[in-house]
Amino acid sequence: MPKIQQSNHDSVLPIDHRVASRYAMQVPVDVLFDNGNRLRVLTRDISASGIFVSVASSIRLEEYIRFLITFPREITMSCKLLALCDGVVTRREPKDALEGLAIKIEKYHFLSSVD
């Protein structure tokens, strides 16, 4: 259930929609395109339900994305796991030459453990 944050008379703060604990960490992600190309990016933060990355590519809001990521022990609570994920872009934040993308993970396919 989202937390409603306090507001004052001048402004209303946004509702926090996070459903899983989020960790501020840089983890490499390979975005996979239909034409066989890959784009290597780093997460700004990561959770079991989504990631936030910065990209120079123009990926649209609500676009479906397939990516490879190695989830760290902090997320899996056991070992590092390489996963193929399908997700959807739920938010875009322009920032200088890069753009921040919030990607909600809709499906995981765990490929192997990594040590």
Z-matrix of the N, CA and C atoms (Angstrom, degrees):
N
C 1 1.448
C 2 1.528 1 108.28
N 3 1.341 2 118.93 1 131.34
C 4 1.453 3 120.88 2 -178.22
C 5 1.516 4 111.69 3 -67.61
N 6 1.308 5 116.00 4 148.85
C 7 1.449 6 122.27 5 176.36
C 8 1.519 7 107.83 6 -89.65
N 9 1.313 8 116.47 7 133.20
C 10 1.459 9 119.53 8 174.28
C 11 1.516 10 106.47 9 -93.76
N 12 1.322 11 115.21 10 123.68
C 13 1.450 12 120.10 11 -177.49
C 14 1.519 13 109.98 12 -85.87
N 15 1.322 14 115.83 13 159.37
C 16 1.451 15 122.66 14 -179.80
C 17 1.517 16 110.71 15 -64.80
N 18 1.304 17 116.13 16 151.16
C 19 1.458 18 120.88 17 174.42
C 20 1.519 19 108.54 18 -129.58
N 21 1.327 20 115.34 19 160.61
C 22 1.452 21 119.43 20 173.62
C 23 1.519 22 107.86 21 -120.38
N 24 1.312 23 118.34 22 -173.63
C 25 1.459 24 121.31 23 -176.29
C 26 1.519 25 112.90 24 -68.49
N 27 1.320 26 118.48 25 -25.50
C 28 1.461 27 121.58 26 -174.95
C 29 1.517 28 114.35 27 -89.01
N 30 1.328 29 118.17 28 -29.33
C 31 1.454 30 119.41 29 -175.87
C 32 1.520 31 110.71 30 -151.78
N 33 1.316 32 114.84 31 160.53
C 34 1.459 33 121.68 32 176.06
C 35 1.518 34 106.81 33 -116.72
N 36 1.324 35 116.74 34 127.62
C 37 1.458 36 121.24 35 179.11
C 38 1.518 37 109.64 36 -83.85
N 39 1.335 38 118.30 37 151.20
C 40 1.471 39 120.54 38 -176.87
C 41 1.522 40 112.82 39 -70.58
N 42 1.321 41 114.46 40 160.45
C 43 1.462 42 121.80 41 174.79
C 44 1.518 43 107.95 42 -81.75
N 45 1.324 44 117.01 43 138.31
C 46 1.466 45 122.39 44 177.74
C 47 1.522 46 108.09 45 -84.16
N 48 1.359 47 117.56 46 113.92
C 49 1.461 48 122.31 47 -175.85
C 50 1.526 49 113.03 48 -95.04
N 51 1.304 50 119.39 49 7.52
C 52 1.463 51 121.28 50 -176.53
C 53 1.518 52 111.12 51 -66.30
N 54 1.340 53 115.34 52 138.25
C 55 1.460 54 120.49 53 -179.84
C 56 1.527 55 111.73 54 -112.41
N 57 1.335 56 117.77 55 -6.90
C 58 1.461 57 121.56 56 -179.92
C 59 1.526 58 108.69 57 -139.88
N 60 1.324 59 116.30 58 156.20
C 61 1.464 60 120.38 59 177.23
C 62 1.518 61 109.73 60 -59.49
N 63 1.314 62 116.48 61 137.14
C 64 1.456 63 122.43 62 -177.18
C 65 1.515 64 108.21 63 -111.73
N 66 1.349 65 115.55 64 138.44
C 67 1.454 66 122.16 65 -179.09
C 68 1.522 67 109.20 66 -119.10
N 69 1.316 68 116.56 67 127.62
C 70 1.464 69 121.20 68 176.67
C 71 1.522 70 107.43 69 -79.37
N 72 1.327 71 116.20 70 101.60
C 73 1.468 72 120.59 71 179.53
C 74 1.516 73 110.32 72 -156.61
N 75 1.328 74 113.53 73 148.67
C 76 1.461 75 119.64 74 178.09
C 77 1.525 76 109.37 75 -95.01
N 78 1.322 77 114.93 76 115.29
C 79 1.457 78 123.16 77 179.03
C 80 1.526 79 106.93 78 -125.83
N 81 1.346 80 118.53 79 131.77
C 82 1.463 81 119.34 80 178.57
C 83 1.524 82 112.12 81 -66.53
N 84 1.330 83 114.95 82 141.28
C 85 1.459 84 122.99 83 178.61
C 86 1.522 85 107.20 84 -132.74
N 87 1.323 86 116.64 85 133.62
C 88 1.462 87 121.59 86 173.45
C 89 1.520 88 108.22 87 -105.09
N 90 1.352 89 115.97 88 109.06
C 91 1.454 90 121.23 89 175.13
C 92 1.527 91 107.00 90 -78.89
N 93 1.333 92 117.07 91 128.12
C 94 1.461 93 122.84 92 -176.18
C 95 1.521 94 109.96 93 -105.20
N 96 1.324 95 116.49 94 126.85
C 97 1.456 96 121.70 95 -179.85
C 98 1.523 97 110.25 96 -102.89
N 99 1.324 98 116.42 97 156.12
C 100 1.469 99 122.32 98 -178.19
C 101 1.525 100 112.88 99 -59.41
N 102 1.340 101 117.59 100 -28.85
C 103 1.471 102 121.23 101 -178.47
C 104 1.529 103 112.77 102 -82.06
N 105 1.339 104 117.50 103 3.99
C 106 1.456 105 121.42 104 178.67
C 107 1.523 106 114.20 105 95.19
N 108 1.330 107 117.71 106 -10.07
C 109 1.466 108 121.07 107 178.31
C 110 1.517 109 110.73 108 -73.12
N 111 1.337 110 114.61 109 156.21
C 112 1.463 111 122.47 110 176.47
C 113 1.514 112 108.73 111 -128.11
N 114 1.307 113 115.14 112 149.22
C 115 1.461 114 121.72 113 175.49
C 116 1.515 115 107.53 114 -127.32
N 117 1.335 116 117.64 115 118.80
C 118 1.467 117 122.03 116 179.68
C 119 1.523 118 108.54 117 -89.17
N 120 1.327 119 116.31 118 124.39
C 121 1.458 120 122.93 119 177.72
C 122 1.527 121 108.42 120 -132.89
N 123 1.324 122 116.46 121 170.22
C 124 1.462 123 122.05 122 176.14
C 125 1.520 124 109.52 123 -117.51
N 126 1.319 125 115.71 124 143.28
C 127 1.461 126 118.99 125 175.52
C 128 1.524 127 109.07 126 -73.86
N 129 1.318 128 115.54 127 151.68
C 130 1.469 129 121.56 128 168.23
C 131 1.519 130 107.67 129 -92.64
N 132 1.339 131 114.06 130 -40.63
C 133 1.459 132 120.35 131 172.28
C 134 1.520 133 108.86 132 -149.31
N 135 1.334 134 114.44 133 165.02
C 136 1.461 135 120.95 134 -170.79
C 137 1.525 136 108.74 135 -149.16
N 138 1.330 137 115.27 136 147.11
C 139 1.464 138 121.39 137 172.78
C 140 1.520 139 107.61 138 -146.42
N 141 1.308 140 116.73 139 178.35
C 142 1.463 141 120.03 140 178.25
C 143 1.517 142 111.19 141 -70.40
N 144 1.333 143 118.10 142 -17.75
C 145 1.467 144 120.18 143 -176.87
C 146 1.518 145 114.24 144 -108.89
N 147 1.348 146 118.09 145 -5.16
C 148 1.451 147 118.50 146 -179.67
C 149 1.513 148 113.56 147 -178.61
N 150 1.335 149 114.24 148 173.21
C 151 1.462 150 121.20 149 178.81
C 152 1.521 151 108.86 150 -136.92
N 153 1.330 152 115.95 151 159.27
C 154 1.451 153 122.04 152 171.93
C 155 1.512 154 106.80 153 -125.26
N 156 1.342 155 116.87 154 125.40
C 157 1.461 156 122.21 155 -177.80
C 158 1.522 157 109.89 156 -130.45
N 159 1.330 158 116.10 157 160.31
C 160 1.456 159 122.61 158 172.64
C 161 1.512 160 108.06 159 -110.97
N 162 1.331 161 116.50 160 131.83
C 163 1.460 162 121.60 161 -177.43
C 164 1.519 163 110.37 162 -135.25
N 165 1.318 164 115.80 163 155.72
C 166 1.461 165 121.78 164 174.12
C 167 1.523 166 109.84 165 -98.30
N 168 1.309 167 117.46 166 -6.10
C 169 1.462 168 123.32 167 -178.08
C 170 1.529 169 109.96 168 -85.89
N 171 1.308 170 117.35 169 155.39
C 172 1.469 171 120.50 170 179.14
C 173 1.528 172 109.90 171 -94.54
N 174 1.304 173 115.52 172 87.84
C 175 1.465 174 122.23 173 176.48
C 176 1.523 175 106.07 174 -99.71
N 177 1.309 176 116.48 175 130.49
C 178 1.464 177 122.24 176 -171.91
C 179 1.531 178 113.08 177 -82.66
N 180 1.321 179 114.66 178 156.16
C 181 1.455 180 122.62 179 171.94
C 182 1.520 181 108.27 180 -61.21
N 183 1.311 182 117.28 181 138.10
C 184 1.461 183 126.32 182 -178.56
C 185 1.529 184 113.68 183 68.74
N 186 1.331 185 117.09 184 10.36
C 187 1.468 186 120.22 185 175.70
C 188 1.528 187 108.90 186 -75.63
N 189 1.334 188 115.63 187 140.52
C 190 1.456 189 120.72 188 176.26
C 191 1.518 190 108.90 189 -84.54
N 192 1.328 191 115.80 190 138.06
C 193 1.455 192 121.91 191 -175.30
C 194 1.520 193 108.95 192 -131.28
N 195 1.320 194 115.90 193 139.98
C 196 1.469 195 122.11 194 172.19
C 197 1.519 196 106.35 195 -110.50
N 198 1.337 197 116.60 196 135.18
C 199 1.461 198 119.37 197 -179.30
C 200 1.514 199 111.61 198 -150.23
N 201 1.332 200 114.13 199 155.89
C 202 1.466 201 122.89 200 174.32
C 203 1.520 202 108.33 201 -103.57
N 204 1.315 203 115.98 202 135.57
C 205 1.460 204 121.05 203 179.15
C 206 1.520 205 108.57 204 -147.80
N 207 1.317 206 115.96 205 145.38
C 208 1.458 207 120.50 206 171.68
C 209 1.519 208 107.26 207 -102.06
N 210 1.332 209 115.71 208 108.60
C 211 1.459 210 120.09 209 179.24
C 212 1.531 211 109.41 210 -72.66
N 213 1.333 212 117.57 211 128.98
C 214 1.467 213 120.93 212 -179.88
C 215 1.529 214 111.58 213 -74.43
N 216 1.313 215 115.10 214 167.48
C 217 1.472 216 121.62 215 -179.25
C 218 1.530 217 112.53 216 -57.25
N 219 1.337 218 116.89 217 -32.57
C 220 1.466 219 120.83 218 -179.10
C 221 1.531 220 111.43 219 -61.28
N 222 1.324 221 117.06 220 -28.24
C 223 1.459 222 121.38 221 -179.68
C 224 1.527 223 111.13 222 -89.54
N 225 1.352 224 117.19 223 -45.06
C 226 1.470 225 121.21 224 -174.85
C 227 1.524 226 112.93 225 -80.68
N 228 1.324 227 116.41 226 -21.28
C 229 1.469 228 122.87 227 -176.81
C 230 1.527 229 112.21 228 66.12
N 231 1.332 230 117.10 229 17.62
C 232 1.469 231 120.72 230 175.08
C 233 1.526 232 109.26 231 -145.90
N 234 1.315 233 117.78 232 -95.37
C 235 1.461 234 121.37 233 -178.72
C 236 1.531 235 109.55 234 -116.68
N 237 1.339 236 115.76 235 167.99
C 238 1.465 237 119.48 236 174.42
C 239 1.527 238 107.97 237 -68.16
N 240 1.346 239 116.54 238 138.54
C 241 1.460 240 120.82 239 -179.07
C 242 1.522 241 110.67 240 -129.70
N 243 1.326 242 115.81 241 127.32
C 244 1.457 243 121.76 242 173.74
C 245 1.521 244 107.80 243 -81.78
N 246 1.338 245 116.73 244 128.88
C 247 1.459 246 120.64 245 -177.41
C 248 1.520 247 111.03 246 -134.58
N 249 1.316 248 114.81 247 143.91
C 250 1.449 249 122.68 248 169.43
C 251 1.525 250 105.22 249 -97.62
N 252 1.331 251 116.59 250 123.42
C 253 1.460 252 120.77 251 -173.89
C 254 1.522 253 111.41 252 -122.81
N 255 1.310 254 114.68 253 146.65
C 256 1.452 255 122.27 254 169.51
C 257 1.518 256 106.62 255 -111.94
N 258 1.329 257 115.38 256 132.55
C 259 1.452 258 119.55 257 -178.80
C 260 1.512 259 111.38 258 -146.44
N 261 1.314 260 114.85 259 176.30
C 262 1.464 261 121.27 260 179.57
C 263 1.528 262 108.64 261 -132.76
N 264 1.335 263 115.54 262 140.00
C 265 1.469 264 121.51 263 178.68
C 266 1.524 265 107.77 264 -74.11
N 267 1.324 266 116.03 265 119.60
C 268 1.460 267 120.84 266 -177.96
C 269 1.524 268 112.88 267 -105.99
N 270 1.342 269 117.54 268 -15.31
C 271 1.464 270 121.07 269 -179.47
C 272 1.513 271 109.70 270 -155.87
N 273 1.339 272 115.84 271 142.74
C 274 1.468 273 121.84 272 175.00
C 275 1.520 274 108.14 273 -124.52
N 276 1.341 275 116.15 274 136.76
C 277 1.460 276 121.91 275 178.25
C 278 1.523 277 109.29 276 -129.88
N 279 1.340 278 117.97 277 105.32
C 280 1.468 279 119.29 278 177.20
C 281 1.528 280 110.64 279 -62.64
N 282 1.338 281 115.97 280 138.28
C 283 1.462 282 120.27 281 179.47
C 284 1.518 283 108.07 282 -154.92
N 285 1.332 284 116.46 283 104.15
C 286 1.462 285 122.95 284 179.79
C 287 1.532 286 110.19 285 53.11
N 288 1.323 287 117.67 286 -130.73
C 289 1.465 288 121.47 287 -178.97
C 290 1.524 289 111.30 288 -80.46
N 291 1.319 290 117.32 289 -16.45
C 292 1.461 291 121.63 290 -179.22
C 293 1.519 292 110.28 291 -102.49
N 294 1.311 293 114.97 292 168.26
C 295 1.448 294 120.85 293 175.95
C 296 1.522 295 108.21 294 -132.35
N 297 1.325 296 117.13 295 133.91
C 298 1.452 297 121.37 296 177.44
C 299 1.509 298 110.57 297 -85.21
N 300 1.333 299 116.26 298 136.11
C 301 1.459 300 121.61 299 179.39
C 302 1.525 301 110.18 300 -125.84
N 303 1.318 302 115.94 301 126.47
C 304 1.461 303 121.14 302 169.91
C 305 1.517 304 106.37 303 -92.45
N 306 1.334 305 116.53 304 124.31
C 307 1.462 306 121.55 305 -177.21
C 308 1.527 307 108.74 306 -120.38
N 309 1.320 308 115.74 307 118.00
C 310 1.466 309 121.42 308 176.82
C 311 1.523 310 107.72 309 -83.84
N 312 1.326 311 116.35 310 126.70
C 313 1.467 312 120.83 311 179.27
C 314 1.524 313 108.41 312 -81.38
N 315 1.323 314 115.75 313 123.66
C 316 1.458 315 120.65 314 -179.58
C 317 1.522 316 112.99 315 -102.48
N 318 1.357 317 116.29 316 -26.43
C 319 1.464 318 119.32 317 -178.86
C 320 1.520 319 109.58 318 -151.43
N 321 1.336 320 115.98 319 138.59
C 322 1.468 321 123.97 320 176.20
C 323 1.517 322 109.30 321 -114.02
N 324 1.310 323 116.31 322 146.71
C 325 1.464 324 121.63 323 166.82
C 326 1.522 325 105.25 324 -135.90
N 327 1.338 326 116.67 325 103.32
C 328 1.460 327 119.98 326 -177.80
C 329 1.518 328 109.87 327 -74.24
N 330 1.346 329 116.01 328 128.29
C 331 1.457 330 121.75 329 -175.36
C 332 1.517 331 112.79 330 -96.72
N 333 1.337 332 116.64 331 -42.23
C 334 1.470 333 119.65 332 -179.51
C 335 1.507 334 110.43 333 -170.28
N 336 1.331 335 115.40 334 163.33
C 337 1.453 336 120.03 335 171.52
C 338 1.522 337 108.24 336 -87.91
N 339 1.326 338 115.56 337 150.88
C 340 1.453 339 122.20 338 -177.14
C 341 1.517 340 108.29 339 -125.31
N 342 1.329 341 117.13 340 134.73
C 343 1.475 342 118.88 341 177.57
C 344 1.484 343 112.42 342 -122.09
